[in-house]
Amino acid sequence: MAEESSDSSQRGFLEKHYEEVKEHWRKNFAFLDYYKKTLGRAEPLPKWTDADVEEFIASDPVYGPQNS
């Protein structure tokens, strides 16, 4: 019985400590929520196809070929 209670109290301590640490970092990185709301996208940008890449290269004859 004594082992069970010490194990549960140890688990309780670790859970409490984990929640405190999680809350601490949530407060420290709260500014990221602001940027996520203002700069975030509803949908991700579409993936580039090979045709898109070729069009980009053709649109800039000086620097476009360096990107391929």
PDB file of N, CA, C and O in Angstrom:
ATOM      1  N   MET A   1       0.809  -1.186   0.000  1.00  0.00           N
ATOM      2  CA  MET A   1       0.000   0.000   0.000  1.00  0.00           C
ATOM      3  C   MET A   1       0.860   1.262   0.000  1.00  0.00           C
ATOM      4  O   MET A   1       0.536   2.236  -0.679  1.00  0.00           O
ATOM      5  N   ALA A   2       1.951   1.246   0.758  1.00  0.00           N
ATOM      6  CA  ALA A   2       2.795   2.434   0.838  1.00  0.00           C
ATOM      7  C   ALA A   2       3.432   2.734  -0.514  1.00  0.00           C
ATOM      8  O   ALA A   2       3.580   3.895  -0.895  1.00  0.00           O
ATOM      9  N   GLU A   3       3.805   1.685  -1.232  1.00  0.00           N
ATOM     10  CA  GLU A   3       4.393   1.904  -2.554  1.00  0.00           C
ATOM     11  C   GLU A   3       3.377   2.508  -3.506  1.00  0.00           C
ATOM     12  O   GLU A   3       3.721   3.378  -4.307  1.00  0.00           O
ATOM     13  N   GLU A   4       2.119   2.053  -3.431  1.00  0.00           N
ATOM     14  CA  GLU A   4       1.081   2.576  -4.309  1.00  0.00           C
ATOM     15  C   GLU A   4       0.858   4.060  -4.059  1.00  0.00           C
ATOM     16  O   GLU A   4       0.752   4.833  -5.011  1.00  0.00           O
ATOM     17  N   SER A   5       0.785   4.477  -2.788  1.00  0.00           N
ATOM     18  CA  SER A   5       0.520   5.879  -2.483  1.00  0.00           C
ATOM     19  C   SER A   5       1.709   6.754  -2.868  1.00  0.00           C
ATOM     20  O   SER A   5       1.509   7.867  -3.354  1.00  0.00           O
ATOM     21  N   SER A   6       2.942   6.283  -2.667  1.00  0.00           N
ATOM     22  CA  SER A   6       4.104   7.096  -3.062  1.00  0.00           C
ATOM     23  C   SER A   6       4.200   7.187  -4.577  1.00  0.00           C
ATOM     24  O   SER A   6       4.599   8.218  -5.119  1.00  0.00           O
ATOM     25  N   ASP A   7       3.834   6.106  -5.259  1.00  0.00           N
ATOM     26  CA  ASP A   7       3.853   6.120  -6.720  1.00  0.00           C
ATOM     27  C   ASP A   7       2.816   7.104  -7.255  1.00  0.00           C
ATOM     28  O   ASP A   7       3.097   7.862  -8.182  1.00  0.00           O
ATOM     29  N   SER A   8       1.619   7.091  -6.671  1.00  0.00           N
ATOM     30  CA  SER A   8       0.574   8.004  -7.134  1.00  0.00           C
ATOM     31  C   SER A   8       0.908   9.445  -6.769  1.00  0.00           C
ATOM     32  O   SER A   8       0.607  10.357  -7.540  1.00  0.00           O
ATOM     33  N   SER A   9       1.532   9.672  -5.593  1.00  0.00           N
ATOM     34  CA  SER A   9       1.908  11.036  -5.236  1.00  0.00           C
ATOM     35  C   SER A   9       3.036  11.527  -6.134  1.00  0.00           C
ATOM     36  O   SER A   9       3.079  12.705  -6.488  1.00  0.00           O
ATOM     37  N   GLN A  10       3.953  10.629  -6.504  1.00  0.00           N
ATOM     38  CA  GLN A  10       5.027  10.996  -7.433  1.00  0.00           C
ATOM     39  C   GLN A  10       4.434  11.339  -8.794  1.00  0.00           C
ATOM     40  O   GLN A  10       4.834  12.324  -9.415  1.00  0.00           O
ATOM     41  N   ARG A  11       3.489  10.537  -9.261  1.00  0.00           N
ATOM     42  CA  ARG A  11       2.838  10.791 -10.539  1.00  0.00           C
ATOM     43  C   ARG A  11       2.084  12.118 -10.482  1.00  0.00           C
ATOM     44  O   ARG A  11       2.109  12.889 -11.442  1.00  0.00           O
ATOM     45  N   GLY A  12       1.417  12.384  -9.365  1.00  0.00           N
ATOM     46  CA  GLY A  12       0.700  13.647  -9.200  1.00  0.00           C
ATOM     47  C   GLY A  12       1.642  14.831  -9.245  1.00  0.00           C
ATOM     48  O   GLY A  12       1.327  15.857  -9.848  1.00  0.00           O
ATOM     49  N   PHE A  13       2.799  14.696  -8.609  1.00  0.00           N
ATOM     50  CA  PHE A  13       3.801  15.764  -8.635  1.00  0.00           C
ATOM     51  C   PHE A  13       4.285  16.007 -10.053  1.00  0.00           C
ATOM     52  O   PHE A  13       4.403  17.154 -10.481  1.00  0.00           O
ATOM     53  N   LEU A  14       4.565  14.935 -10.786  1.00  0.00           N
ATOM     54  CA  LEU A  14       5.063  15.086 -12.151  1.00  0.00           C
ATOM     55  C   LEU A  14       4.007  15.699 -13.068  1.00  0.00           C
ATOM     56  O   LEU A  14       4.328  16.530 -13.917  1.00  0.00           O
ATOM     57  N   GLU A  15       2.759  15.295 -12.901  1.00  0.00           N
ATOM     58  CA  GLU A  15       1.687  15.876 -13.711  1.00  0.00           C
ATOM     59  C   GLU A  15       1.534  17.364 -13.414  1.00  0.00           C
ATOM     60  O   GLU A  15       1.361  18.168 -14.330  1.00  0.00           O
ATOM     61  N   LYS A  16       1.597  17.731 -12.130  1.00  0.00           N
ATOM     62  CA  LYS A  16       1.485  19.137 -11.750  1.00  0.00           C
ATOM     63  C   LYS A  16       2.666  19.934 -12.307  1.00  0.00           C
ATOM     64  O   LYS A  16       2.491  21.032 -12.836  1.00  0.00           O
ATOM     65  N   HIS A  17       3.855  19.375 -12.183  1.00  0.00           N
ATOM     66  CA  HIS A  17       5.046  20.047 -12.703  1.00  0.00           C
ATOM     67  C   HIS A  17       4.951  20.219 -14.221  1.00  0.00           C
ATOM     68  O   HIS A  17       5.286  21.279 -14.750  1.00  0.00           O
ATOM     69  N   TYR A  18       4.500  19.187 -14.911  1.00  0.00           N
ATOM     70  CA  TYR A  18       4.348  19.245 -16.366  1.00  0.00           C
ATOM     71  C   TYR A  18       3.363  20.346 -16.762  1.00  0.00           C
ATOM     72  O   TYR A  18       3.623  21.101 -17.699  1.00  0.00           O
ATOM     73  N   GLU A  19       2.249  20.439 -16.064  1.00  0.00           N
ATOM     74  CA  GLU A  19       1.257  21.473 -16.374  1.00  0.00           C
ATOM     75  C   GLU A  19       1.824  22.870 -16.128  1.00  0.00           C
ATOM     76  O   GLU A  19       1.559  23.790 -16.902  1.00  0.00           O
ATOM     77  N   GLU A  20       2.602  23.036 -15.055  1.00  0.00           N
ATOM     78  CA  GLU A  20       3.206  24.336 -14.772  1.00  0.00           C
ATOM     79  C   GLU A  20       4.199  24.728 -15.855  1.00  0.00           C
ATOM     80  O   GLU A  20       4.215  25.876 -16.300  1.00  0.00           O
ATOM     81  N   VAL A  21       5.021  23.788 -16.278  1.00  0.00           N
ATOM     82  CA  VAL A  21       6.004  24.072 -17.326  1.00  0.00           C
ATOM     83  C   VAL A  21       5.294  24.385 -18.635  1.00  0.00           C
ATOM     84  O   VAL A  21       5.681  25.310 -19.350  1.00  0.00           O
ATOM     85  N   LYS A  22       4.265  23.623 -18.947  1.00  0.00           N
ATOM     86  CA  LYS A  22       3.511  23.850 -20.175  1.00  0.00           C
ATOM     87  C   LYS A  22       2.880  25.241 -20.167  1.00  0.00           C
ATOM     88  O   LYS A  22       2.913  25.938 -21.182  1.00  0.00           O
ATOM     89  N   GLU A  23       2.317  25.645 -19.056  1.00  0.00           N
ATOM     90  CA  GLU A  23       1.711  26.971 -18.932  1.00  0.00           C
ATOM     91  C   GLU A  23       2.767  28.071 -19.057  1.00  0.00           C
ATOM     92  O   GLU A  23       2.533  29.100 -19.690  1.00  0.00           O
ATOM     93  N   HIS A  24       3.923  27.840 -18.450  1.00  0.00           N
ATOM     94  CA  HIS A  24       5.026  28.810 -18.543  1.00  0.00           C
ATOM     95  C   HIS A  24       5.405  29.056 -19.989  1.00  0.00           C
ATOM     96  O   HIS A  24       5.521  30.211 -20.399  1.00  0.00           O
ATOM     97  N   TRP A  25       5.601  28.012 -20.774  1.00  0.00           N
ATOM     98  CA  TRP A  25       6.003  28.169 -22.169  1.00  0.00           C
ATOM     99  C   TRP A  25       4.867  28.698 -23.028  1.00  0.00           C
ATOM    100  O   TRP A  25       5.111  29.391 -24.016  1.00  0.00           O
ATOM    101  N   ARG A  26       3.634  28.381 -22.667  1.00  0.00           N
ATOM    102  CA  ARG A  26       2.493  28.926 -23.405  1.00  0.00           C
ATOM    103  C   ARG A  26       2.462  30.449 -23.257  1.00  0.00           C
ATOM    104  O   ARG A  26       2.194  31.160 -24.225  1.00  0.00           O
ATOM    105  N   LYS A  27       2.734  30.949 -22.054  1.00  0.00           N
ATOM    106  CA  LYS A  27       2.770  32.396 -21.835  1.00  0.00           C
ATOM    107  C   LYS A  27       3.952  33.031 -22.551  1.00  0.00           C
ATOM    108  O   LYS A  27       3.817  34.115 -23.117  1.00  0.00           O
ATOM    109  N   ASN A  28       5.115  32.371 -22.537  1.00  0.00           N
ATOM    110  CA  ASN A  28       6.296  32.940 -23.173  1.00  0.00           C
ATOM    111  C   ASN A  28       6.161  33.024 -24.689  1.00  0.00           C
ATOM    112  O   ASN A  28       6.722  33.927 -25.311  1.00  0.00           O
ATOM    113  N   PHE A  29       5.433  32.103 -25.283  1.00  0.00           N
ATOM    114  CA  PHE A  29       5.288  32.096 -26.730  1.00  0.00           C
ATOM    115  C   PHE A  29       3.912  32.557 -27.180  1.00  0.00           C
ATOM    116  O   PHE A  29       3.480  32.228 -28.284  1.00  0.00           O
ATOM    117  N   ALA A  30       3.220  33.312 -26.340  1.00  0.00           N
ATOM    118  CA  ALA A  30       1.888  33.804 -26.690  1.00  0.00           C
ATOM    119  C   ALA A  30       1.940  34.736 -27.893  1.00  0.00           C
ATOM    120  O   ALA A  30       0.955  34.839 -28.624  1.00  0.00           O
ATOM    121  N   PHE A  31       3.049  35.410 -28.118  1.00  0.00           N
ATOM    122  CA  PHE A  31       3.158  36.320 -29.255  1.00  0.00           C
ATOM    123  C   PHE A  31       3.039  35.579 -30.583  1.00  0.00           C
ATOM    124  O   PHE A  31       2.667  36.179 -31.591  1.00  0.00           O
ATOM    125  N   LEU A  32       3.349  34.285 -30.599  1.00  0.00           N
ATOM    126  CA  LEU A  32       3.224  33.520 -31.832  1.00  0.00           C
ATOM    127  C   LEU A  32       1.777  33.389 -32.278  1.00  0.00           C
ATOM    128  O   LEU A  32       1.504  33.306 -33.476  1.00  0.00           O
ATOM    129  N   ASP A  33       0.849  33.369 -31.333  1.00  0.00           N
ATOM    130  CA  ASP A  33      -0.565  33.306 -31.683  1.00  0.00           C
ATOM    131  C   ASP A  33      -0.980  34.539 -32.478  1.00  0.00           C
ATOM    132  O   ASP A  33      -1.770  34.440 -33.417  1.00  0.00           O
ATOM    133  N   TYR A  34      -0.446  35.703 -32.101  1.00  0.00           N
ATOM    134  CA  TYR A  34      -0.748  36.934 -32.823  1.00  0.00           C
ATOM    135  C   TYR A  34      -0.264  36.836 -34.259  1.00  0.00           C
ATOM    136  O   TYR A  34      -1.003  37.152 -35.191  1.00  0.00           O
ATOM    137  N   TYR A  35       0.983  36.397 -34.440  1.00  0.00           N
ATOM    138  CA  TYR A  35       1.524  36.292 -35.792  1.00  0.00           C
ATOM    139  C   TYR A  35       0.798  35.227 -36.610  1.00  0.00           C
ATOM    140  O   TYR A  35       0.613  35.381 -37.817  1.00  0.00           O
ATOM    141  N   LYS A  36       0.393  34.163 -35.955  1.00  0.00           N
ATOM    142  CA  LYS A  36      -0.338  33.111 -36.654  1.00  0.00           C
ATOM    143  C   LYS A  36      -1.670  33.658 -37.180  1.00  0.00           C
ATOM    144  O   LYS A  36      -2.092  33.319 -38.286  1.00  0.00           O
ATOM    145  N   LYS A  37      -2.326  34.504 -36.382  1.00  0.00           N
ATOM    146  CA  LYS A  37      -3.607  35.074 -36.805  1.00  0.00           C
ATOM    147  C   LYS A  37      -3.425  36.093 -37.919  1.00  0.00           C
ATOM    148  O   LYS A  37      -4.222  36.125 -38.857  1.00  0.00           O
ATOM    149  N   THR A  38      -2.395  36.924 -37.835  1.00  0.00           N
ATOM    150  CA  THR A  38      -2.233  38.005 -38.805  1.00  0.00           C
ATOM    151  C   THR A  38      -1.506  37.559 -40.068  1.00  0.00           C
ATOM    152  O   THR A  38      -1.818  38.043 -41.156  1.00  0.00           O
ATOM    153  N   LEU A  39      -0.547  36.649 -39.947  1.00  0.00           N
ATOM    154  CA  LEU A  39       0.242  36.251 -41.105  1.00  0.00           C
ATOM    155  C   LEU A  39      -0.101  34.864 -41.625  1.00  0.00           C
ATOM    156  O   LEU A  39       0.353  34.466 -42.697  1.00  0.00           O
ATOM    157  N   GLY A  40      -0.892  34.139 -40.874  1.00  0.00           N
ATOM    158  CA  GLY A  40      -1.211  32.776 -41.263  1.00  0.00           C
ATOM    159  C   GLY A  40      -2.127  32.736 -42.476  1.00  0.00           C
ATOM    160  O   GLY A  40      -2.781  33.728 -42.799  1.00  0.00           O
ATOM    161  N   ARG A  41      -2.171  31.618 -43.132  1.00  0.00           N
ATOM    162  CA  ARG A  41      -3.011  31.432 -44.298  1.00  0.00           C
ATOM    163  C   ARG A  41      -4.121  30.454 -43.956  1.00  0.00           C
ATOM    164  O   ARG A  41      -3.937  29.522 -43.173  1.00  0.00           O
ATOM    165  N   ALA A  42      -5.280  30.688 -44.562  1.00  0.00           N
ATOM    166  CA  ALA A  42      -6.384  29.761 -44.379  1.00  0.00           C
ATOM    167  C   ALA A  42      -6.055  28.433 -45.050  1.00  0.00           C
ATOM    168  O   ALA A  42      -6.377  27.361 -44.538  1.00  0.00           O
ATOM    169  N   GLU A  43      -5.408  28.528 -46.206  1.00  0.00           N
ATOM    170  CA  GLU A  43      -4.998  27.323 -46.933  1.00  0.00           C
ATOM    171  C   GLU A  43      -3.524  27.472 -47.303  1.00  0.00           C
ATOM    172  O   GLU A  43      -3.071  28.586 -47.566  1.00  0.00           O
ATOM    173  N   PRO A  44      -2.782  26.396 -47.327  1.00  0.00           N
ATOM    174  CA  PRO A  44      -1.370  26.499 -47.709  1.00  0.00           C
ATOM    175  C   PRO A  44      -1.228  26.845 -49.190  1.00  0.00           C
ATOM    176  O   PRO A  44      -2.141  26.623 -49.985  1.00  0.00           O
ATOM    177  N   LEU A  45      -0.077  27.387 -49.541  1.00  0.00           N
ATOM    178  CA  LEU A  45       0.193  27.693 -50.945  1.00  0.00           C
ATOM    179  C   LEU A  45       0.212  26.407 -51.763  1.00  0.00           C
ATOM    180  O   LEU A  45       0.634  25.361 -51.271  1.00  0.00           O
ATOM    181  N   PRO A  46      -0.244  26.482 -53.006  1.00  0.00           N
ATOM    182  CA  PRO A  46      -0.214  25.270 -53.832  1.00  0.00           C
ATOM    183  C   PRO A  46       1.225  24.889 -54.185  1.00  0.00           C
ATOM    184  O   PRO A  46       2.108  25.743 -54.260  1.00  0.00           O
ATOM    185  N   LYS A  47       1.440  23.595 -54.399  1.00  0.00           N
ATOM    186  CA  LYS A  47       2.763  23.103 -54.774  1.00  0.00           C
ATOM    187  C   LYS A  47       3.068  23.524 -56.206  1.00  0.00           C
ATOM    188  O   LYS A  47       2.172  23.604 -57.046  1.00  0.00           O
ATOM    189  N   TRP A  48       4.334  23.790 -56.472  1.00  0.00           N
ATOM    190  CA  TRP A  48       4.748  24.162 -57.813  1.00  0.00           C
ATOM    191  C   TRP A  48       4.837  22.911 -58.676  1.00  0.00           C
ATOM    192  O   TRP A  48       5.366  21.882 -58.255  1.00  0.00           O
ATOM    193  N   THR A  49       4.313  23.016 -59.881  1.00  0.00           N
ATOM    194  CA  THR A  49       4.443  21.926 -60.843  1.00  0.00           C
ATOM    195  C   THR A  49       5.667  22.191 -61.698  1.00  0.00           C
ATOM    196  O   THR A  49       6.260  23.266 -61.615  1.00  0.00           O
ATOM    197  N   ASP A  50       6.050  21.228 -62.514  1.00  0.00           N
ATOM    198  CA  ASP A  50       7.194  21.419 -63.419  1.00  0.00           C
ATOM    199  C   ASP A  50       6.919  22.552 -64.396  1.00  0.00           C
ATOM    200  O   ASP A  50       7.829  23.301 -64.751  1.00  0.00           O
ATOM    201  N   ALA A  51       5.665  22.685 -64.834  1.00  0.00           N
ATOM    202  CA  ALA A  51       5.300  23.766 -65.755  1.00  0.00           C
ATOM    203  C   ALA A  51       5.475  25.128 -65.081  1.00  0.00           C
ATOM    204  O   ALA A  51       5.915  26.083 -65.721  1.00  0.00           O
ATOM    205  N   ASP A  52       5.133  25.222 -63.798  1.00  0.00           N
ATOM    206  CA  ASP A  52       5.319  26.474 -63.061  1.00  0.00           C
ATOM    207  C   ASP A  52       6.793  26.841 -62.979  1.00  0.00           C
ATOM    208  O   ASP A  52       7.162  28.005 -63.137  1.00  0.00           O
ATOM    209  N   VAL A  53       7.618  25.858 -62.737  1.00  0.00           N
ATOM    210  CA  VAL A  53       9.063  26.101 -62.640  1.00  0.00           C
ATOM    211  C   VAL A  53       9.609  26.563 -63.984  1.00  0.00           C
ATOM    212  O   VAL A  53      10.383  27.519 -64.043  1.00  0.00           O
ATOM    213  N   GLU A  54       9.220  25.906 -65.042  1.00  0.00           N
ATOM    214  CA  GLU A  54       9.681  26.296 -66.380  1.00  0.00           C
ATOM    215  C   GLU A  54       9.213  27.705 -66.723  1.00  0.00           C
ATOM    216  O   GLU A  54       9.963  28.475 -67.323  1.00  0.00           O
ATOM    217  N   GLU A  55       7.989  28.050 -66.351  1.00  0.00           N
ATOM    218  CA  GLU A  55       7.472  29.397 -66.610  1.00  0.00           C
ATOM    219  C   GLU A  55       8.271  30.432 -65.827  1.00  0.00           C
ATOM    220  O   GLU A  55       8.560  31.513 -66.340  1.00  0.00           O
ATOM    221  N   PHE A  56       8.622  30.114 -64.612  1.00  0.00           N
ATOM    222  CA  PHE A  56       9.414  31.033 -63.796  1.00  0.00           C
ATOM    223  C   PHE A  56      10.805  31.234 -64.394  1.00  0.00           C
ATOM    224  O   PHE A  56      11.296  32.361 -64.459  1.00  0.00           O
ATOM    225  N   ILE A  57      11.429  30.166 -64.823  1.00  0.00           N
ATOM    226  CA  ILE A  57      12.755  30.254 -65.428  1.00  0.00           C
ATOM    227  C   ILE A  57      12.690  31.092 -66.703  1.00  0.00           C
ATOM    228  O   ILE A  57      13.570  31.917 -66.948  1.00  0.00           O
ATOM    229  N   ALA A  58      11.657  30.885 -67.509  1.00  0.00           N
ATOM    230  CA  ALA A  58      11.520  31.630 -68.759  1.00  0.00           C
ATOM    231  C   ALA A  58      11.214  33.104 -68.512  1.00  0.00           C
ATOM    232  O   ALA A  58      11.556  33.950 -69.338  1.00  0.00           O
ATOM    233  N   SER A  59      10.580  33.419 -67.395  1.00  0.00           N
ATOM    234  CA  SER A  59      10.207  34.809 -67.130  1.00  0.00           C
ATOM    235  C   SER A  59      11.408  35.667 -66.746  1.00  0.00           C
ATOM    236  O   SER A  59      11.329  36.890 -66.860  1.00  0.00           O
ATOM    237  N   ASP A  60      12.500  35.086 -66.304  1.00  0.00           N
ATOM    238  CA  ASP A  60      13.696  35.838 -65.915  1.00  0.00           C
ATOM    239  C   ASP A  60      14.912  35.165 -66.542  1.00  0.00           C
ATOM    240  O   ASP A  60      15.509  34.273 -65.940  1.00  0.00           O
ATOM    241  N   PRO A  61      15.282  35.592 -67.760  1.00  0.00           N
ATOM    242  CA  PRO A  61      16.375  34.904 -68.460  1.00  0.00           C
ATOM    243  C   PRO A  61      17.745  35.037 -67.783  1.00  0.00           C
ATOM    244  O   PRO A  61      18.630  34.217 -68.028  1.00  0.00           O
ATOM    245  N   VAL A  62      17.933  36.052 -66.939  1.00  0.00           N
ATOM    246  CA  VAL A  62      19.232  36.223 -66.290  1.00  0.00           C
ATOM    247  C   VAL A  62      19.369  35.326 -65.063  1.00  0.00           C
ATOM    248  O   VAL A  62      20.337  34.573 -64.957  1.00  0.00           O
ATOM    249  N   TYR A  63      18.423  35.396 -64.144  1.00  0.00           N
ATOM    250  CA  TYR A  63      18.525  34.678 -62.893  1.00  0.00           C
ATOM    251  C   TYR A  63      17.691  33.400 -62.856  1.00  0.00           C
ATOM    252  O   TYR A  63      17.934  32.532 -62.018  1.00  0.00           O
ATOM    253  N   GLY A  64      16.721  33.274 -63.746  1.00  0.00           N
ATOM    254  CA  GLY A  64      15.865  32.088 -63.766  1.00  0.00           C
ATOM    255  C   GLY A  64      16.637  30.800 -63.945  1.00  0.00           C
ATOM    256  O   GLY A  64      16.413  29.855 -63.188  1.00  0.00           O
ATOM    257  N   PRO A  65      17.558  30.715 -64.935  1.00  0.00           N
ATOM    258  CA  PRO A  65      18.292  29.451 -65.125  1.00  0.00           C
ATOM    259  C   PRO A  65      19.149  29.043 -63.920  1.00  0.00           C
ATOM    260  O   PRO A  65      19.454  27.860 -63.767  1.00  0.00           O
ATOM    261  N   GLN A  66      19.537  29.978 -63.078  1.00  0.00           N
ATOM    262  CA  GLN A  66      20.337  29.632 -61.900  1.00  0.00           C
ATOM    263  C   GLN A  66      19.518  28.865 -60.877  1.00  0.00           C
ATOM    264  O   GLN A  66      20.074  28.122 -60.067  1.00  0.00           O
ATOM    265  N   ASN A  67      18.220  29.034 -60.905  1.00  0.00           N
ATOM    266  CA  ASN A  67      17.358  28.413 -59.916  1.00  0.00           C
ATOM    267  C   ASN A  67      16.993  26.976 -60.255  1.00  0.00           C
ATOM    268  O   ASN A  67      16.390  26.282 -59.437  1.00  0.00           O
ATOM    269  N   SER A  68      17.349  26.526 -61.437  1.00  0.00           N
ATOM    270  CA  SER A  68      16.965  25.159 -61.806  1.00  0.00           C
ATOM    271  C   SER A  68      18.050  24.173 -61.487  1.00  0.00           C
ATOM    272  O   SER A  68      17.891  22.978 -61.734  1.00  0.00           O
TER     273      SER A  68
END
